[in-house]
Structure formats: C-alpha cells, structure tokens
Amino acid sequence: MTNSVTRSFESLKFSIKKTYQKLITAKPSFYLLALIVAASAIFLLGGGVYDLLVQPLLAVPLQGRWIFYYPYTVHDQNAC
C-alpha cells in the first residue's frame, strides 16, 4: 500500500509541475489580456464582489423559463 500511495503522490507532483510549466510559458494575446484586465476592473469597481456576497442571485428553471429570486429589493432596508 505504501508504494501505491508514493506512486500516486509522485504522479500528482508530476502533473502539477507539468501544469505549472504550461501556465508559466503560456503567452496570451495582448488583446485578450487587455480584455481580461478591463472586465475584471469593471467587475470590481462596479461592486461585483459585494453583490455576490451580500445579495446572492438565485435562479430556478420553472416550466421552460427562468425565475430569479432577489432577497432584497430597492425598497427594503438591510438591518446589518
């Protein structure tokens, strides 16, 4: 059993090292990188993290359509 566990960890170590090397040597396009930076800036400056943590959106498929549940509306006050 010890040999199989050791081999498993060695295999995992090798696959992680190989994935890390692929990520380090990857050269994405300048436009793709600029798009990712702009999208993340808009998400962060627009309060995306706050919206996800404080007011999670729940979507439920019902009879071929989607129903969205918002826990609070504009007219409700939070007591936190």
N, C-alpha and C positions, 0 to 999 in steps of 0.2 A: 504494500500500500504506500509506503514511503517513496518508492521510486516513481509511482504513477503521480503522486502529488508533486514531487520535484519536477517531473517532466511537464506537468500541467503549468506550474509556475514559470518554468523556462519558456514554454510556448507562449504564455501570456506576456512575459517580458519581451520576447522577440517581436510579437505582434504590436505591442505598444511602441517599441523602439522603431519599427518599420513605419507605423502610422505617424509618429513624431517626425521622422525624416521626410516623409511626404509633405507634411504640413509646413515644415521649415523651408523646403526647397520649392514650394509652390509659388508661382509668380502670376497673381491675378492681374487682369487688365486694369489700367488706370481708371477707366470709366466705371468699371464695376466697383472698384474700391471707393471712388468718389460717391457713387450712388449709395453704397452701404453706409458711409460716414454721414451723408446728408439725411438718409432715412432714420438712422439712429439718433441724430441730433434733433430732428423734428419730433420723434417719439419721446425723447427725454424732456425737451423743452416744452412740449405740449402737455406734459403731465401724464404720460402713458403709464409710468410705474405706479403713480398714485391711483389712477383709475383702476388698474388691475388689482391692487391690494385693498383698496377701500370699497370699491363698488364692483365686485366681480360680475361679469355678464354671464347669464345662464341661458343657453339656447336649447330648446327642446323641439325635436321634429314631431309634428302632430298632423296627421291626415294629409301628407304631401306638402305641408308648408312649415315654416319655422316660426316658433313663438319665442320671443325674447323676454326675459324677466329682468327688470332693473329693480334692485332692492330699495332704492330711494328715487324720488322724483325731484324736480326743481322746487316744488312747493313744500317738501318735507325738510325738517331740520334734524341734523345729527346731534345727539347728546354727548358725543365724545369729545 
